[in-house]
């Protein structure tokens, strides 16, 4: 879709966690593009994490902190370390407000140093923040803002002066609806019998259960 419909030949900035680099690779490889590892667009860690927790399949030695420079080259040949990629780069104990400020600063820095089209590959929170920042810079606000589901695509257009002039949410143009999901359910297709596609009520109950378990373990 990015190659044939969008003719994307721009710069790809991705959070340096494994899953976002893997997603970016799916776009970079067939288009002959490079991925720039950019800590500014990463998710956030509200509490300190263990940097040496081993991945379930034993392939990766560090997952909570994402890749270091050596792993970046080893596992992602299409990726390069960005100018702000200094390991360990993971943010901890960051509030929602601080994350929003960090995301906006990252956006402005990247736009200032990059010509042409730019793609950010991030996480639910960082993508949501990027969308909020961009929409706030539009004179005519869009009537509908797409949800930050997994594998979603928000597209913003700039004029020559850097003003955001247009917004589109193109997720369903390239991905079947049953493939669009959060960690719990599809946005438009409810399939309670499949745990990947729980109903909204089930999702809420599941989150509450996890939250209660987390609070109990902390105590």
C-alpha positions in Angstrom: 0.0 0.0 0.0 2.8 2.4 0.9 4.6 1.6 -2.3 1.8 1.3 -4.8 -0.8 3.7 -3.5 1.1 6.3 -1.4 4.4 6.1 -3.4 6.2 6.6 -0.2 10.0 7.2 -0.5 10.6 9.2 2.6 12.3 8.7 5.9 11.1 6.2 8.4 11.6 6.9 12.1 10.8 4.1 14.5 10.8 3.5 18.2 13.8 1.3 19.0 11.8 -1.5 20.5 11.7 -4.8 18.7 8.1 -4.8 17.7 8.1 -1.3 16.2 11.4 -2.0 14.3 9.8 -5.2 13.0 6.7 -3.2 11.8 8.9 -0.6 10.1 10.9 -3.4 8.4 7.8 -4.5 6.6 7.6 -1.0 5.0 11.3 -0.4 4.6 12.4 -3.6 2.9 10.1 -3.7 -0.2 10.6 0.0 -0.7 14.4 -0.1 -0.4 14.3 2.4 2.5 16.2 2.8 5.8 14.8 2.9 9.3 16.1 5.5 11.7 16.0 4.3 15.3 14.5 7.3 17.2 14.0 7.1 21.0 11.8 10.2 21.0 8.9 8.3 19.5 9.1 5.3 21.9 6.4 4.3 24.4 6.9 5.2 28.0 7.6 3.2 31.2 5.8 4.5 34.2 7.9 2.4 36.6 11.5 1.2 36.4 11.9 -2.1 34.5 14.4 -4.9 34.5 16.8 -4.4 31.5 17.9 -8.0 31.4 14.6 -9.9 31.3 15.0 -12.7 28.7 12.6 -13.0 25.8 10.4 -16.2 25.9 12.1 -17.8 23.0 15.6 -16.9 24.2 16.5 -15.1 21.0 16.7 -11.6 22.4 18.6 -10.9 25.6 17.1 -7.5 26.3 13.4 -6.8 25.5 12.3 -4.1 28.0 14.8 -1.7 26.8 14.7 -2.6 23.1 17.8 -2.9 21.0 21.3 -1.6 21.6 23.6 -0.6 18.8 24.9 -4.1 18.2 21.5 -5.7 18.1 20.2 -3.0 15.8 22.7 -4.0 13.2 22.4 -7.7 13.8 18.6 -8.0 13.7 17.6 -5.1 11.5 19.9 -4.6 8.5 17.5 -1.9 7.2 18.0 0.2 10.3 20.5 2.8 11.4 21.0 4.5 14.7 19.6 8.0 14.7 21.5 11.0 16.1 19.6 10.7 19.5 20.1 6.9 19.8 22.4 6.6 22.8 21.9 3.4 24.8 20.3 3.0 27.3 17.7 5.3 25.8 14.5 4.1 27.5 12.4 6.6 29.4 11.2 5.7 32.9 8.8 7.2 35.4 7.4 9.5 32.7 4.0 11.1 33.2 1.4 11.4 30.3 2.0 15.2 30.2 5.8 14.7 30.0 5.4 12.2 27.2 3.3 14.6 25.2 5.9 17.3 25.5 8.6 14.8 24.5 6.7 13.6 21.5 6.0 17.2 20.2 9.7 18.0 20.7 10.7 14.9 18.7 8.3 15.8 15.9 9.6 19.3 15.5 13.2 18.1 15.7 12.7 15.4 13.0 10.7 17.7 10.7 13.5 20.3 11.0 16.2 17.9 10.0 14.3 15.9 7.3 13.1 16.8 3.8 10.2 15.1 2.1 7.8 12.6 3.5 8.3 11.3 7.0 6.8 8.2 8.7 6.7 7.6 12.4 6.3 4.0 13.7 5.4 4.1 17.4 3.1 2.7 20.0 -0.5 3.3 21.1 0.5 6.2 23.4 3.1 7.8 21.2 1.0 7.5 18.0 -2.0 9.0 19.9 0.2 11.9 21.1 1.6 12.5 17.6 -2.0 12.7 16.2 -3.1 15.1 19.0 -0.1 17.4 18.3 -0.8 17.4 14.6 -4.5 18.0 14.8 -3.9 20.9 17.2 -1.9 22.5 14.4 -4.7 22.4 11.9 -7.0 25.4 11.4 -9.9 23.3 10.3 -10.2 20.3 12.7 -11.2 17.0 11.1 -14.7 15.7 11.9 -13.3 12.3 12.8 -10.0 11.2 14.3 -9.1 7.6 13.7 -8.3 5.4 16.7 -4.7 4.3 17.5 -5.4 0.6 16.9 -2.5 -1.8 16.1 -1.4 -1.4 12.5 -3.2 1.9 11.9 -2.2 4.6 9.5 -2.7 8.3 10.2 -1.7 10.6 7.3 -1.1 14.3 7.6 -0.2 16.7 4.8 1.9 19.9 5.2 2.2 22.9 3.0 5.5 24.6 2.1 5.4 26.6 5.3 5.0 23.6 7.6 1.3 24.1 8.2 -0.8 21.0 8.6 -3.5 21.2 5.9 -5.1 17.8 5.7 -5.7 14.6 7.7 -6.8 11.2 6.6 -7.2 7.8 8.4 -6.4 5.1 5.9 -6.2 1.9 8.0 -9.1 0.1 6.3 -7.9 1.0 2.8 -5.0 -1.6 3.1 -5.9 -3.9 6.0 -9.0 -6.2 6.3 -11.2 -5.1 9.2 -10.8 -8.4 11.0 -7.0 -7.8 11.0 -7.3 -4.5 12.8 -7.1 -5.0 16.5 -6.0 -3.7 19.8 -4.5 -6.1 22.2 -8.1 -7.2 23.1 -10.6 -6.7 20.2 -11.3 -5.6 16.7 -12.8 -2.1 16.3 -15.7 -3.0 14.0 -16.0 -6.8 14.2 -17.0 -8.4 17.5 -16.1 -12.1 17.9 -16.4 -13.0 21.6 -15.5 -16.6 20.9 -12.0 -15.5 19.8 -9.9 -14.0 22.7 -8.2 -11.7 20.2 -11.5 -10.1 19.3 -13.3 -9.6 22.6 -16.2 -7.3 23.0 -15.7 -3.9 24.5 -17.3 -5.0 27.8 -14.9 -8.0 27.9 -12.0 -5.7 27.2 -13.0 -3.4 30.1 -13.4 -6.4 32.4 -10.0 -7.8 31.4 -8.2 -4.5 31.9 -9.8 -4.2 35.4 -8.7 -7.7 36.3 -5.2 -7.0 35.2 -5.1 -3.7 37.1 -6.4 -5.4 40.3 -3.8 -8.1 40.0 -1.0 -5.5 39.4 -2.1 -3.5 42.5 -2.2 -6.7 44.6 1.3 -7.7 43.5 2.7 -4.3 44.3 1.4 -4.4 47.8 
